[in-house]
Amino acid sequence: MKKIKILEERCKGCGLCIEFCPKKVLGFSEKRNLQGYRVVGFYAKEKCNACGICFLMCPELVFVSEE
């Protein structure tokens, strides 16, 4: 099964992935990256079905697939 990894240093906190996630498993974490942006994180990773909508919506290529 595919897993999704978040590359936090690329995140600019736009929230598009959170808005469009059909399973609502993404949200802003308390962490900030080196650029000072609040980064996205998983709140219920076990519910993620790796549909790929976050890949499509993210302008910064934050999401990568891990086999």
C-alpha positions in Angstrom: 0.0 0.0 0.0 1.2 3.5 -0.8 2.1 5.9 1.9 2.4 9.6 1.7 5.3 11.6 3.1 5.2 15.3 3.8 8.3 17.4 3.0 7.8 20.0 5.6 10.6 22.4 4.4 8.7 22.9 1.1 5.4 23.8 2.8 4.3 27.4 2.7 1.1 27.0 4.7 -1.4 27.7 1.9 -3.9 25.1 3.2 -5.1 23.9 -0.2 -4.3 20.3 0.7 -6.3 20.6 4.0 -9.3 22.2 2.2 -9.5 19.5 -0.5 -8.6 16.4 1.4 -11.8 14.2 1.1 -10.9 12.2 4.3 -10.0 15.3 6.3 -6.8 13.8 7.6 -4.6 16.9 7.2 -4.3 20.0 9.3 -1.8 22.6 10.4 0.7 21.4 13.0 2.3 23.5 15.6 5.7 23.0 13.9 7.2 25.7 11.7 9.8 25.1 9.0 13.0 27.0 8.5 11.1 29.7 6.4 8.8 30.3 9.4 5.7 28.8 7.8 3.3 26.6 9.9 3.5 23.2 8.2 0.8 20.7 7.4 0.7 17.4 9.1 -1.5 14.3 9.5 -4.1 14.1 12.2 -5.4 10.7 11.2 -2.8 9.1 9.0 -4.4 5.7 9.4 -7.5 7.0 7.6 -5.5 8.3 4.6 -6.3 6.2 1.5 -3.5 7.9 -0.6 -6.0 9.2 -3.1 -3.5 11.8 -4.4 -5.7 14.9 -4.2 -3.1 16.6 -1.9 -0.5 15.9 -4.6 -2.6 17.6 -7.2 -3.6 20.6 -5.1 -0.2 21.4 -3.6 1.7 24.1 -5.6 4.9 23.5 -3.7 5.2 19.7 -4.2 5.2 19.0 -0.5 3.7 15.5 -0.8 5.7 12.5 -2.1 4.6 8.9 -2.4 6.5 6.1 -0.6 6.1 2.5 -1.6 
